[in-house]
Amino acid sequence: MNLKFTIDRFENNKAVLKTDDGDTVVWPKSKLPSDAREGMVLNFNILSDLEAEKDKKELAKEILNEILDVNPAP
């Protein structure tokens, strides 16, 4: 999914980004290109990472089993 945002303004160390639909996102200024300026259009490409999601679920399961002192069956 590709989203376009326009930098509406800067507030302290944050940037206020707006979509053409009027939705607003507040984003860290430090995570923008160094030449970022008001009016600049940014493209965000959002991808899912199923492998990372699986790894995080497995880690959460392991931590929970350790907390509960549960030994999963082989």
CHARMM internal coordinates of N, CA and C (Angstrom, degrees):
IC EDIT
DIST 1 N 1 CA 1.4428
DIST 1 CA 1 C 1.5320
ANGL 1 N 1 CA 1 C 107.31
DIST 1 C 2 N 1.2892
ANGL 1 CA 1 C 2 N 116.13
DIHE 1 N 1 CA 1 C 2 N 130.18
DIST 2 N 2 CA 1.4635
ANGL 1 C 2 N 2 CA 121.79
DIHE 1 CA 1 C 2 N 2 CA 179.26
DIST 2 CA 2 C 1.5263
ANGL 2 N 2 CA 2 C 109.01
DIHE 1 C 2 N 2 CA 2 C -111.80
DIST 2 C 3 N 1.3326
ANGL 2 CA 2 C 3 N 116.48
DIHE 2 N 2 CA 2 C 3 N 126.71
DIST 3 N 3 CA 1.4536
ANGL 2 C 3 N 3 CA 122.15
DIHE 2 CA 2 C 3 N 3 CA 179.67
DIST 3 CA 3 C 1.5217
ANGL 3 N 3 CA 3 C 109.71
DIHE 2 C 3 N 3 CA 3 C -118.99
DIST 3 C 4 N 1.3242
ANGL 3 CA 3 C 4 N 116.33
DIHE 3 N 3 CA 3 C 4 N 142.81
DIST 4 N 4 CA 1.4606
ANGL 3 C 4 N 4 CA 121.23
DIHE 3 CA 3 C 4 N 4 CA 176.76
DIST 4 CA 4 C 1.5147
ANGL 4 N 4 CA 4 C 109.08
DIHE 3 C 4 N 4 CA 4 C -111.86
DIST 4 C 5 N 1.3172
ANGL 4 CA 4 C 5 N 115.78
DIHE 4 N 4 CA 4 C 5 N 132.58
DIST 5 N 5 CA 1.4512
ANGL 4 C 5 N 5 CA 123.13
DIHE 4 CA 4 C 5 N 5 CA 176.85
DIST 5 CA 5 C 1.5122
ANGL 5 N 5 CA 5 C 109.05
DIHE 4 C 5 N 5 CA 5 C -125.99
DIST 5 C 6 N 1.3033
ANGL 5 CA 5 C 6 N 115.94
DIHE 5 N 5 CA 5 C 6 N 147.10
DIST 6 N 6 CA 1.4666
ANGL 5 C 6 N 6 CA 121.86
DIHE 5 CA 5 C 6 N 6 CA 172.87
DIST 6 CA 6 C 1.5153
ANGL 6 N 6 CA 6 C 107.66
DIHE 5 C 6 N 6 CA 6 C -110.30
DIST 6 C 7 N 1.3249
ANGL 6 CA 6 C 7 N 116.67
DIHE 6 N 6 CA 6 C 7 N 134.30
DIST 7 N 7 CA 1.4597
ANGL 6 C 7 N 7 CA 119.82
DIHE 6 CA 6 C 7 N 7 CA 176.39
DIST 7 CA 7 C 1.5196
ANGL 7 N 7 CA 7 C 107.55
DIHE 6 C 7 N 7 CA 7 C -71.45
DIST 7 C 8 N 1.3138
ANGL 7 CA 7 C 8 N 115.48
DIHE 7 N 7 CA 7 C 8 N 112.08
DIST 8 N 8 CA 1.4664
ANGL 7 C 8 N 8 CA 121.32
DIHE 7 CA 7 C 8 N 8 CA -178.32
DIST 8 CA 8 C 1.5258
ANGL 8 N 8 CA 8 C 110.78
DIHE 7 C 8 N 8 CA 8 C -80.91
DIST 8 C 9 N 1.3554
ANGL 8 CA 8 C 9 N 114.95
DIHE 8 N 8 CA 8 C 9 N -46.96
DIST 9 N 9 CA 1.4661
ANGL 8 C 9 N 9 CA 119.15
DIHE 8 CA 8 C 9 N 9 CA -179.19
DIST 9 CA 9 C 1.5261
ANGL 9 N 9 CA 9 C 109.03
DIHE 8 C 9 N 9 CA 9 C -167.15
DIST 9 C 10 N 1.3265
ANGL 9 CA 9 C 10 N 113.77
DIHE 9 N 9 CA 9 C 10 N 169.42
DIST 10 N 10 CA 1.4630
ANGL 9 C 10 N 10 CA 120.97
DIHE 9 CA 9 C 10 N 10 CA 175.01
DIST 10 CA 10 C 1.5220
ANGL 10 N 10 CA 10 C 108.45
DIHE 9 C 10 N 10 CA 10 C -112.84
DIST 10 C 11 N 1.3157
ANGL 10 CA 10 C 11 N 115.64
DIHE 10 N 10 CA 10 C 11 N 138.73
DIST 11 N 11 CA 1.4638
ANGL 10 C 11 N 11 CA 122.62
DIHE 10 CA 10 C 11 N 11 CA 175.80
DIST 11 CA 11 C 1.5156
ANGL 11 N 11 CA 11 C 107.18
DIHE 10 C 11 N 11 CA 11 C -131.46
DIST 11 C 12 N 1.3271
ANGL 11 CA 11 C 12 N 116.00
DIHE 11 N 11 CA 11 C 12 N 105.86
DIST 12 N 12 CA 1.4671
ANGL 11 C 12 N 12 CA 122.71
DIHE 11 CA 11 C 12 N 12 CA -175.78
DIST 12 CA 12 C 1.5239
ANGL 12 N 12 CA 12 C 108.88
DIHE 11 C 12 N 12 CA 12 C 56.98
DIST 12 C 13 N 1.3137
ANGL 12 CA 12 C 13 N 117.91
DIHE 12 N 12 CA 12 C 13 N -121.00
DIST 13 N 13 CA 1.4662
ANGL 12 C 13 N 13 CA 120.69
DIHE 12 CA 12 C 13 N 13 CA -178.30
DIST 13 CA 13 C 1.5334
ANGL 13 N 13 CA 13 C 112.29
DIHE 12 C 13 N 13 CA 13 C -98.76
DIST 13 C 14 N 1.3220
ANGL 13 CA 13 C 14 N 116.92
DIHE 13 N 13 CA 13 C 14 N 20.07
DIST 14 N 14 CA 1.4712
ANGL 13 C 14 N 14 CA 122.34
DIHE 13 CA 13 C 14 N 14 CA 179.80
DIST 14 CA 14 C 1.5206
ANGL 14 N 14 CA 14 C 110.77
DIHE 13 C 14 N 14 CA 14 C -118.93
DIST 14 C 15 N 1.3257
ANGL 14 CA 14 C 15 N 115.00
DIHE 14 N 14 CA 14 C 15 N 154.36
DIST 15 N 15 CA 1.4602
ANGL 14 C 15 N 15 CA 121.30
DIHE 14 CA 14 C 15 N 15 CA 173.97
DIST 15 CA 15 C 1.5222
ANGL 15 N 15 CA 15 C 107.45
DIHE 14 C 15 N 15 CA 15 C -115.49
DIST 15 C 16 N 1.3015
ANGL 15 CA 15 C 16 N 116.58
DIHE 15 N 15 CA 15 C 16 N 137.23
DIST 16 N 16 CA 1.4567
ANGL 15 C 16 N 16 CA 121.72
DIHE 15 CA 15 C 16 N 16 CA 176.00
DIST 16 CA 16 C 1.5220
ANGL 16 N 16 CA 16 C 106.35
DIHE 15 C 16 N 16 CA 16 C -98.60
DIST 16 C 17 N 1.3292
ANGL 16 CA 16 C 17 N 115.54
DIHE 16 N 16 CA 16 C 17 N 115.17
DIST 17 N 17 CA 1.4659
ANGL 16 C 17 N 17 CA 122.65
DIHE 16 CA 16 C 17 N 17 CA -177.71
DIST 17 CA 17 C 1.5189
ANGL 17 N 17 CA 17 C 109.05
DIHE 16 C 17 N 17 CA 17 C -105.38
DIST 17 C 18 N 1.3260
ANGL 17 CA 17 C 18 N 116.69
DIHE 17 N 17 CA 17 C 18 N 141.91
DIST 18 N 18 CA 1.4679
ANGL 17 C 18 N 18 CA 120.65
DIHE 17 CA 17 C 18 N 18 CA 179.25
DIST 18 CA 18 C 1.5192
ANGL 18 N 18 CA 18 C 110.17
DIHE 17 C 18 N 18 CA 18 C -128.80
DIST 18 C 19 N 1.3380
ANGL 18 CA 18 C 19 N 113.96
DIHE 18 N 18 CA 18 C 19 N 145.78
DIST 19 N 19 CA 1.4578
ANGL 18 C 19 N 19 CA 120.48
DIHE 18 CA 18 C 19 N 19 CA 174.42
DIST 19 CA 19 C 1.5178
ANGL 19 N 19 CA 19 C 108.14
DIHE 18 C 19 N 19 CA 19 C -92.48
DIST 19 C 20 N 1.3135
ANGL 19 CA 19 C 20 N 116.47
DIHE 19 N 19 CA 19 C 20 N 170.46
DIST 20 N 20 CA 1.4639
ANGL 19 C 20 N 20 CA 120.72
DIHE 19 CA 19 C 20 N 20 CA 175.82
DIST 20 CA 20 C 1.5280
ANGL 20 N 20 CA 20 C 111.12
DIHE 19 C 20 N 20 CA 20 C -63.89
DIST 20 C 21 N 1.3420
ANGL 20 CA 20 C 21 N 116.59
DIHE 20 N 20 CA 20 C 21 N -24.95
DIST 21 N 21 CA 1.4701
ANGL 20 C 21 N 21 CA 121.64
DIHE 20 CA 20 C 21 N 21 CA 179.07
DIST 21 CA 21 C 1.5226
ANGL 21 N 21 CA 21 C 112.39
DIHE 20 C 21 N 21 CA 21 C -81.10
DIST 21 C 22 N 1.3349
ANGL 21 CA 21 C 22 N 116.95
DIHE 21 N 21 CA 21 C 22 N -6.22
DIST 22 N 22 CA 1.4567
ANGL 21 C 22 N 22 CA 120.41
DIHE 21 CA 21 C 22 N 22 CA 179.85
DIST 22 CA 22 C 1.5129
ANGL 22 N 22 CA 22 C 115.01
DIHE 21 C 22 N 22 CA 22 C 94.05
DIST 22 C 23 N 1.3421
ANGL 22 CA 22 C 23 N 117.35
DIHE 22 N 22 CA 22 C 23 N -0.07
DIST 23 N 23 CA 1.4635
ANGL 22 C 23 N 23 CA 119.59
DIHE 22 CA 22 C 23 N 23 CA 176.22
DIST 23 CA 23 C 1.5228
ANGL 23 N 23 CA 23 C 108.71
DIHE 22 C 23 N 23 CA 23 C -67.72
DIST 23 C 24 N 1.3294
ANGL 23 CA 23 C 24 N 116.15
DIHE 23 N 23 CA 23 C 24 N 148.67
DIST 24 N 24 CA 1.4508
ANGL 23 C 24 N 24 CA 121.62
DIHE 23 CA 23 C 24 N 24 CA -177.11
DIST 24 CA 24 C 1.5209
ANGL 24 N 24 CA 24 C 110.37
DIHE 23 C 24 N 24 CA 24 C -122.04
DIST 24 C 25 N 1.3255
ANGL 24 CA 24 C 25 N 115.72
DIHE 24 N 24 CA 24 C 25 N 140.47
DIST 25 N 25 CA 1.4571
ANGL 24 C 25 N 25 CA 122.89
DIHE 24 CA 24 C 25 N 25 CA 175.48
DIST 25 CA 25 C 1.5221
ANGL 25 N 25 CA 25 C 106.89
DIHE 24 C 25 N 25 CA 25 C -131.76
DIST 25 C 26 N 1.3292
ANGL 25 CA 25 C 26 N 116.35
DIHE 25 N 25 CA 25 C 26 N 135.68
DIST 26 N 26 CA 1.4586
ANGL 25 C 26 N 26 CA 120.88
DIHE 25 CA 25 C 26 N 26 CA 174.26
DIST 26 CA 26 C 1.5255
ANGL 26 N 26 CA 26 C 106.66
DIHE 25 C 26 N 26 CA 26 C -99.91
DIST 26 C 27 N 1.3354
ANGL 26 CA 26 C 27 N 116.20
DIHE 26 N 26 CA 26 C 27 N 127.57
DIST 27 N 27 CA 1.4609
ANGL 26 C 27 N 27 CA 122.08
DIHE 26 CA 26 C 27 N 27 CA -171.69
DIST 27 CA 27 C 1.5253
ANGL 27 N 27 CA 27 C 108.98
DIHE 26 C 27 N 27 CA 27 C -130.48
DIST 27 C 28 N 1.3325
ANGL 27 CA 27 C 28 N 118.66
DIHE 27 N 27 CA 27 C 28 N 142.86
DIST 28 N 28 CA 1.4678
ANGL 27 C 28 N 28 CA 120.01
DIHE 27 CA 27 C 28 N 28 CA 177.60
DIST 28 CA 28 C 1.5340
ANGL 28 N 28 CA 28 C 110.98
DIHE 27 C 28 N 28 CA 28 C -61.96
DIST 28 C 29 N 1.3113
ANGL 28 CA 28 C 29 N 116.11
DIHE 28 N 28 CA 28 C 29 N 130.69
DIST 29 N 29 CA 1.4614
ANGL 28 C 29 N 29 CA 120.80
DIHE 28 CA 28 C 29 N 29 CA 179.60
DIST 29 CA 29 C 1.5292
ANGL 29 N 29 CA 29 C 110.71
DIHE 28 C 29 N 29 CA 29 C -61.80
DIST 29 C 30 N 1.3272
ANGL 29 CA 29 C 30 N 116.51
DIHE 29 N 29 CA 29 C 30 N -31.93
DIST 30 N 30 CA 1.4683
ANGL 29 C 30 N 30 CA 121.17
DIHE 29 CA 29 C 30 N 30 CA -179.08
DIST 30 CA 30 C 1.5316
ANGL 30 N 30 CA 30 C 112.52
DIHE 29 C 30 N 30 CA 30 C -67.21
DIST 30 C 31 N 1.3390
ANGL 30 CA 30 C 31 N 117.54
DIHE 30 N 30 CA 30 C 31 N -16.65
DIST 31 N 31 CA 1.4709
ANGL 30 C 31 N 31 CA 121.64
DIHE 30 CA 30 C 31 N 31 CA -179.95
DIST 31 CA 31 C 1.5259
ANGL 31 N 31 CA 31 C 112.18
DIHE 30 C 31 N 31 CA 31 C -96.94
DIST 31 C 32 N 1.3313
ANGL 31 CA 31 C 32 N 116.75
DIHE 31 N 31 CA 31 C 32 N 11.54
DIST 32 N 32 CA 1.4666
ANGL 31 C 32 N 32 CA 122.20
DIHE 31 CA 31 C 32 N 32 CA 177.76
DIST 32 CA 32 C 1.5249
ANGL 32 N 32 CA 32 C 109.37
DIHE 31 C 32 N 32 CA 32 C -105.28
DIST 32 C 33 N 1.3321
ANGL 32 CA 32 C 33 N 117.03
DIHE 32 N 32 CA 32 C 33 N 162.50
DIST 33 N 33 CA 1.4640
ANGL 32 C 33 N 33 CA 119.13
DIHE 32 CA 32 C 33 N 33 CA 175.56
DIST 33 CA 33 C 1.5344
ANGL 33 N 33 CA 33 C 110.26
DIHE 32 C 33 N 33 CA 33 C -57.36
DIST 33 C 34 N 1.3220
ANGL 33 CA 33 C 34 N 116.91
DIHE 33 N 33 CA 33 C 34 N 149.30
DIST 34 N 34 CA 1.4696
ANGL 33 C 34 N 34 CA 120.95
DIHE 33 CA 33 C 34 N 34 CA -176.62
DIST 34 CA 34 C 1.5272
ANGL 34 N 34 CA 34 C 112.60
DIHE 33 C 34 N 34 CA 34 C -61.39
DIST 34 C 35 N 1.3321
ANGL 34 CA 34 C 35 N 117.05
DIHE 34 N 34 CA 34 C 35 N -25.34
DIST 35 N 35 CA 1.4688
ANGL 34 C 35 N 35 CA 120.06
DIHE 34 CA 34 C 35 N 35 CA -179.53
DIST 35 CA 35 C 1.5290
ANGL 35 N 35 CA 35 C 113.13
DIHE 34 C 35 N 35 CA 35 C -95.47
DIST 35 C 36 N 1.3369
ANGL 35 CA 35 C 36 N 116.65
DIHE 35 N 35 CA 35 C 36 N 17.42
DIST 36 N 36 CA 1.4703
ANGL 35 C 36 N 36 CA 121.17
DIHE 35 CA 35 C 36 N 36 CA -178.32
DIST 36 CA 36 C 1.5253
ANGL 36 N 36 CA 36 C 110.50
DIHE 35 C 36 N 36 CA 36 C -59.57
DIST 36 C 37 N 1.3304
ANGL 36 CA 36 C 37 N 115.29
DIHE 36 N 36 CA 36 C 37 N 139.10
DIST 37 N 37 CA 1.4624
ANGL 36 C 37 N 37 CA 121.63
DIHE 36 CA 36 C 37 N 37 CA -179.57
DIST 37 CA 37 C 1.5240
ANGL 37 N 37 CA 37 C 108.90
DIHE 36 C 37 N 37 CA 37 C -147.68
DIST 37 C 38 N 1.3094
ANGL 37 CA 37 C 38 N 116.17
DIHE 37 N 37 CA 37 C 38 N 160.90
DIST 38 N 38 CA 1.4591
ANGL 37 C 38 N 38 CA 120.43
DIHE 37 CA 37 C 38 N 38 CA 177.60
DIST 38 CA 38 C 1.5232
ANGL 38 N 38 CA 38 C 109.73
DIHE 37 C 38 N 38 CA 38 C -59.53
DIST 38 C 39 N 1.3183
ANGL 38 CA 38 C 39 N 115.85
DIHE 38 N 38 CA 38 C 39 N 137.17
DIST 39 N 39 CA 1.4559
ANGL 38 C 39 N 39 CA 121.29
DIHE 38 CA 38 C 39 N 39 CA -179.32
DIST 39 CA 39 C 1.5200
ANGL 39 N 39 CA 39 C 113.89
DIHE 38 C 39 N 39 CA 39 C 92.98
DIST 39 C 40 N 1.3290
ANGL 39 CA 39 C 40 N 116.84
DIHE 39 N 39 CA 39 C 40 N -14.41
DIST 40 N 40 CA 1.4709
ANGL 39 C 40 N 40 CA 120.46
DIHE 39 CA 39 C 40 N 40 CA 179.82
DIST 40 CA 40 C 1.5263
ANGL 40 N 40 CA 40 C 109.59
DIHE 39 C 40 N 40 CA 40 C -67.58
DIST 40 C 41 N 1.3266
ANGL 40 CA 40 C 41 N 116.56
DIHE 40 N 40 CA 40 C 41 N 138.09
DIST 41 N 41 CA 1.4669
ANGL 40 C 41 N 41 CA 122.07
DIHE 40 CA 40 C 41 N 41 CA 177.75
DIST 41 CA 41 C 1.5262
ANGL 41 N 41 CA 41 C 108.35
DIHE 40 C 41 N 41 CA 41 C -96.44
DIST 41 C 42 N 1.3168
ANGL 41 CA 41 C 42 N 115.42
DIHE 41 N 41 CA 41 C 42 N 131.16
DIST 42 N 42 CA 1.4638
ANGL 41 C 42 N 42 CA 122.05
DIHE 41 CA 41 C 42 N 42 CA -179.48
DIST 42 CA 42 C 1.5155
ANGL 42 N 42 CA 42 C 109.65
DIHE 41 C 42 N 42 CA 42 C -117.00
DIST 42 C 43 N 1.3167
ANGL 42 CA 42 C 43 N 116.75
DIHE 42 N 42 CA 42 C 43 N 141.97
DIST 43 N 43 CA 1.4622
ANGL 42 C 43 N 43 CA 122.82
DIHE 42 CA 42 C 43 N 43 CA 175.14
DIST 43 CA 43 C 1.5215
ANGL 43 N 43 CA 43 C 108.77
DIHE 42 C 43 N 43 CA 43 C -106.61
DIST 43 C 44 N 1.3094
ANGL 43 CA 43 C 44 N 116.27
DIHE 43 N 43 CA 43 C 44 N 127.62
DIST 44 N 44 CA 1.4500
ANGL 43 C 44 N 44 CA 122.30
DIHE 43 CA 43 C 44 N 44 CA 175.76
DIST 44 CA 44 C 1.5237
ANGL 44 N 44 CA 44 C 107.54
DIHE 43 C 44 N 44 CA 44 C -113.25
DIST 44 C 45 N 1.3170
ANGL 44 CA 44 C 45 N 116.54
DIHE 44 N 44 CA 44 C 45 N 126.76
DIST 45 N 45 CA 1.4530
ANGL 44 C 45 N 45 CA 121.88
DIHE 44 CA 44 C 45 N 45 CA 177.64
DIST 45 CA 45 C 1.5247
ANGL 45 N 45 CA 45 C 107.33
DIHE 44 C 45 N 45 CA 45 C -107.17
DIST 45 C 46 N 1.3174
ANGL 45 CA 45 C 46 N 117.44
DIHE 45 N 45 CA 45 C 46 N 115.78
DIST 46 N 46 CA 1.4570
ANGL 45 C 46 N 46 CA 122.74
DIHE 45 CA 45 C 46 N 46 CA -176.08
DIST 46 CA 46 C 1.5264
ANGL 46 N 46 CA 46 C 108.84
DIHE 45 C 46 N 46 CA 46 C -105.76
DIST 46 C 47 N 1.3314
ANGL 46 CA 46 C 47 N 114.64
DIHE 46 N 46 CA 46 C 47 N 122.81
DIST 47 N 47 CA 1.4586
ANGL 46 C 47 N 47 CA 121.05
DIHE 46 CA 46 C 47 N 47 CA -179.90
DIST 47 CA 47 C 1.5206
ANGL 47 N 47 CA 47 C 109.28
DIHE 46 C 47 N 47 CA 47 C -125.97
DIST 47 C 48 N 1.3126
ANGL 47 CA 47 C 48 N 117.12
DIHE 47 N 47 CA 47 C 48 N 148.44
DIST 48 N 48 CA 1.4579
ANGL 47 C 48 N 48 CA 119.91
DIHE 47 CA 47 C 48 N 48 CA 174.41
DIST 48 CA 48 C 1.5270
ANGL 48 N 48 CA 48 C 108.72
DIHE 47 C 48 N 48 CA 48 C -85.99
DIST 48 C 49 N 1.3202
ANGL 48 CA 48 C 49 N 115.17
DIHE 48 N 48 CA 48 C 49 N 150.76
DIST 49 N 49 CA 1.4638
ANGL 48 C 49 N 49 CA 121.09
DIHE 48 CA 48 C 49 N 49 CA 179.21
DIST 49 CA 49 C 1.5231
ANGL 49 N 49 CA 49 C 107.47
DIHE 48 C 49 N 49 CA 49 C -126.73
DIST 49 C 50 N 1.3220
ANGL 49 CA 49 C 50 N 116.07
DIHE 49 N 49 CA 49 C 50 N 85.68
DIST 50 N 50 CA 1.4570
ANGL 49 C 50 N 50 CA 121.52
DIHE 49 CA 49 C 50 N 50 CA -175.19
DIST 50 CA 50 C 1.5207
ANGL 50 N 50 CA 50 C 112.68
DIHE 49 C 50 N 50 CA 50 C -64.05
DIST 50 C 51 N 1.3265
ANGL 50 CA 50 C 51 N 117.56
DIHE 50 N 50 CA 50 C 51 N -34.73
DIST 51 N 51 CA 1.4684
ANGL 50 C 51 N 51 CA 121.13
DIHE 50 CA 50 C 51 N 51 CA 179.64
DIST 51 CA 51 C 1.5316
ANGL 51 N 51 CA 51 C 110.04
DIHE 50 C 51 N 51 CA 51 C -65.76
DIST 51 C 52 N 1.3199
ANGL 51 CA 51 C 52 N 117.66
DIHE 51 N 51 CA 51 C 52 N -44.01
DIST 52 N 52 CA 1.4663
ANGL 51 C 52 N 52 CA 120.96
DIHE 51 CA 51 C 52 N 52 CA 178.20
DIST 52 CA 52 C 1.5223
ANGL 52 N 52 CA 52 C 110.73
DIHE 51 C 52 N 52 CA 52 C -64.26
DIST 52 C 53 N 1.3254
ANGL 52 CA 52 C 53 N 116.82
DIHE 52 N 52 CA 52 C 53 N -39.18
DIST 53 N 53 CA 1.4585
ANGL 52 C 53 N 53 CA 121.18
DIHE 52 CA 52 C 53 N 53 CA 178.37
DIST 53 CA 53 C 1.5263
ANGL 53 N 53 CA 53 C 110.28
DIHE 52 C 53 N 53 CA 53 C -62.20
DIST 53 C 54 N 1.3211
ANGL 53 CA 53 C 54 N 116.77
DIHE 53 N 53 CA 53 C 54 N -43.90
DIST 54 N 54 CA 1.4652
ANGL 53 C 54 N 54 CA 121.88
DIHE 53 CA 53 C 54 N 54 CA 179.21
DIST 54 CA 54 C 1.5322
ANGL 54 N 54 CA 54 C 110.20
DIHE 53 C 54 N 54 CA 54 C -62.63
DIST 54 C 55 N 1.3419
ANGL 54 CA 54 C 55 N 116.27
DIHE 54 N 54 CA 54 C 55 N -43.78
DIST 55 N 55 CA 1.4643
ANGL 54 C 55 N 55 CA 120.64
DIHE 54 CA 54 C 55 N 55 CA -179.92
DIST 55 CA 55 C 1.5284
ANGL 55 N 55 CA 55 C 111.23
DIHE 54 C 55 N 55 CA 55 C -62.12
DIST 55 C 56 N 1.3298
ANGL 55 CA 55 C 56 N 117.40
DIHE 55 N 55 CA 55 C 56 N -41.20
DIST 56 N 56 CA 1.4641
ANGL 55 C 56 N 56 CA 121.16
DIHE 55 CA 55 C 56 N 56 CA -179.54
DIST 56 CA 56 C 1.5236
ANGL 56 N 56 CA 56 C 111.04
DIHE 55 C 56 N 56 CA 56 C -67.42
DIST 56 C 57 N 1.3238
ANGL 56 CA 56 C 57 N 117.22
DIHE 56 N 56 CA 56 C 57 N -38.68
DIST 57 N 57 CA 1.4643
ANGL 56 C 57 N 57 CA 120.40
DIHE 56 CA 56 C 57 N 57 CA 177.93
DIST 57 CA 57 C 1.5190
ANGL 57 N 57 CA 57 C 110.24
DIHE 56 C 57 N 57 CA 57 C -64.55
DIST 57 C 58 N 1.3246
ANGL 57 CA 57 C 58 N 116.98
DIHE 57 N 57 CA 57 C 58 N -41.74
DIST 58 N 58 CA 1.4645
ANGL 57 C 58 N 58 CA 121.57
DIHE 57 CA 57 C 58 N 58 CA -179.90
DIST 58 CA 58 C 1.5290
ANGL 58 N 58 CA 58 C 110.10
DIHE 57 C 58 N 58 CA 58 C -64.95
DIST 58 C 59 N 1.3266
ANGL 58 CA 58 C 59 N 117.18
DIHE 58 N 58 CA 58 C 59 N -42.69
DIST 59 N 59 CA 1.4575
ANGL 58 C 59 N 59 CA 121.11
DIHE 58 CA 58 C 59 N 59 CA 178.48
DIST 59 CA 59 C 1.5257
ANGL 59 N 59 CA 59 C 110.50
DIHE 58 C 59 N 59 CA 59 C -62.98
DIST 59 C 60 N 1.3240
ANGL 59 CA 59 C 60 N 117.14
DIHE 59 N 59 CA 59 C 60 N -43.22
DIST 60 N 60 CA 1.4677
ANGL 59 C 60 N 60 CA 120.88
DIHE 59 CA 59 C 60 N 60 CA 178.68
DIST 60 CA 60 C 1.5310
ANGL 60 N 60 CA 60 C 110.68
DIHE 59 C 60 N 60 CA 60 C -61.54
DIST 60 C 61 N 1.3258
ANGL 60 CA 60 C 61 N 115.70
DIHE 60 N 60 CA 60 C 61 N -40.29
DIST 61 N 61 CA 1.4687
ANGL 60 C 61 N 61 CA 120.61
DIHE 60 CA 60 C 61 N 61 CA 178.94
DIST 61 CA 61 C 1.5318
ANGL 61 N 61 CA 61 C 110.41
DIHE 60 C 61 N 61 CA 61 C -63.74
DIST 61 C 62 N 1.3319
ANGL 61 CA 61 C 62 N 116.40
DIHE 61 N 61 CA 61 C 62 N -43.09
DIST 62 N 62 CA 1.4691
ANGL 61 C 62 N 62 CA 120.90
DIHE 61 CA 61 C 62 N 62 CA -179.85
DIST 62 CA 62 C 1.5246
ANGL 62 N 62 CA 62 C 110.72
DIHE 61 C 62 N 62 CA 62 C -64.06
DIST 62 C 63 N 1.3198
ANGL 62 CA 62 C 63 N 117.26
DIHE 62 N 62 CA 62 C 63 N -42.52
DIST 63 N 63 CA 1.4645
ANGL 62 C 63 N 63 CA 120.93
DIHE 62 CA 62 C 63 N 63 CA 179.70
DIST 63 CA 63 C 1.5205
ANGL 63 N 63 CA 63 C 110.26
DIHE 62 C 63 N 63 CA 63 C -64.76
DIST 63 C 64 N 1.3228
ANGL 63 CA 63 C 64 N 116.93
DIHE 63 N 63 CA 63 C 64 N -43.96
DIST 64 N 64 CA 1.4585
ANGL 63 C 64 N 64 CA 120.98
DIHE 63 CA 63 C 64 N 64 CA 179.07
DIST 64 CA 64 C 1.5314
ANGL 64 N 64 CA 64 C 110.97
DIHE 63 C 64 N 64 CA 64 C -62.20
DIST 64 C 65 N 1.3181
ANGL 64 CA 64 C 65 N 117.05
DIHE 64 N 64 CA 64 C 65 N -43.38
DIST 65 N 65 CA 1.4752
ANGL 64 C 65 N 65 CA 120.35
DIHE 64 CA 64 C 65 N 65 CA 177.93
DIST 65 CA 65 C 1.5195
ANGL 65 N 65 CA 65 C 110.57
DIHE 64 C 65 N 65 CA 65 C -62.16
DIST 65 C 66 N 1.3340
ANGL 65 CA 65 C 66 N 117.19
DIHE 65 N 65 CA 65 C 66 N -38.55
DIST 66 N 66 CA 1.4628
ANGL 65 C 66 N 66 CA 120.70
DIHE 65 CA 65 C 66 N 66 CA 179.04
DIST 66 CA 66 C 1.5278
ANGL 66 N 66 CA 66 C 110.25
DIHE 65 C 66 N 66 CA 66 C -66.54
DIST 66 C 67 N 1.3318
ANGL 66 CA 66 C 67 N 117.15
DIHE 66 N 66 CA 66 C 67 N -43.28
DIST 67 N 67 CA 1.4682
ANGL 66 C 67 N 67 CA 121.10
DIHE 66 CA 66 C 67 N 67 CA 179.11
DIST 67 CA 67 C 1.5179
ANGL 67 N 67 CA 67 C 110.95
DIHE 66 C 67 N 67 CA 67 C -62.62
DIST 67 C 68 N 1.3316
ANGL 67 CA 67 C 68 N 116.09
DIHE 67 N 67 CA 67 C 68 N -42.10
DIST 68 N 68 CA 1.4702
ANGL 67 C 68 N 68 CA 121.22
DIHE 67 CA 67 C 68 N 68 CA -178.42
DIST 68 CA 68 C 1.5175
ANGL 68 N 68 CA 68 C 112.79
DIHE 67 C 68 N 68 CA 68 C -84.06
DIST 68 C 69 N 1.3453
ANGL 68 CA 68 C 69 N 115.47
DIHE 68 N 68 CA 68 C 69 N -3.41
DIST 69 N 69 CA 1.4621
ANGL 68 C 69 N 69 CA 122.22
DIHE 68 CA 68 C 69 N 69 CA -178.96
DIST 69 CA 69 C 1.5268
ANGL 69 N 69 CA 69 C 110.90
DIHE 68 C 69 N 69 CA 69 C 57.25
DIST 69 C 70 N 1.3223
ANGL 69 CA 69 C 70 N 114.62
DIHE 69 N 69 CA 69 C 70 N 47.96
DIST 70 N 70 CA 1.4591
ANGL 69 C 70 N 70 CA 121.52
DIHE 69 CA 69 C 70 N 70 CA -179.63
DIST 70 CA 70 C 1.5251
ANGL 70 N 70 CA 70 C 108.07
DIHE 69 C 70 N 70 CA 70 C -106.82
DIST 70 C 71 N 1.3131
ANGL 70 CA 70 C 71 N 115.77
DIHE 70 N 70 CA 70 C 71 N 133.33
DIST 71 N 71 CA 1.4533
ANGL 70 C 71 N 71 CA 120.78
DIHE 70 CA 70 C 71 N 71 CA 174.91
DIST 71 CA 71 C 1.5208
ANGL 71 N 71 CA 71 C 108.53
DIHE 70 C 71 N 71 CA 71 C -104.62
DIST 71 C 72 N 1.3417
ANGL 71 CA 71 C 72 N 118.45
DIHE 71 N 71 CA 71 C 72 N 108.99
DIST 72 N 72 CA 1.4675
ANGL 71 C 72 N 72 CA 119.43
DIHE 71 CA 71 C 72 N 72 CA -179.03
DIST 72 CA 72 C 1.5207
ANGL 72 N 72 CA 72 C 111.24
DIHE 71 C 72 N 72 CA 72 C -64.17
DIST 72 C 73 N 1.3111
ANGL 72 CA 72 C 73 N 115.79
DIHE 72 N 72 CA 72 C 73 N 145.74
DIST 73 N 73 CA 1.4531
ANGL 72 C 73 N 73 CA 121.74
DIHE 72 CA 72 C 73 N 73 CA 178.25
DIST 73 CA 73 C 1.5239
ANGL 73 N 73 CA 73 C 110.34
DIHE 72 C 73 N 73 CA 73 C -65.93
DIST 73 C 74 N 1.3404
ANGL 73 CA 73 C 74 N 117.52
DIHE 73 N 73 CA 73 C 74 N 142.74
DIST 74 N 74 CA 1.4803
ANGL 73 C 74 N 74 CA 120.56
DIHE 73 CA 73 C 74 N 74 CA 179.88
DIST 74 CA 74 C 1.5004
ANGL 74 N 74 CA 74 C 113.52
DIHE 73 C 74 N 74 CA 74 C -65.66
END
COOR INIT
IC SEED 1 N 1 CA 1 C
IC BUILD
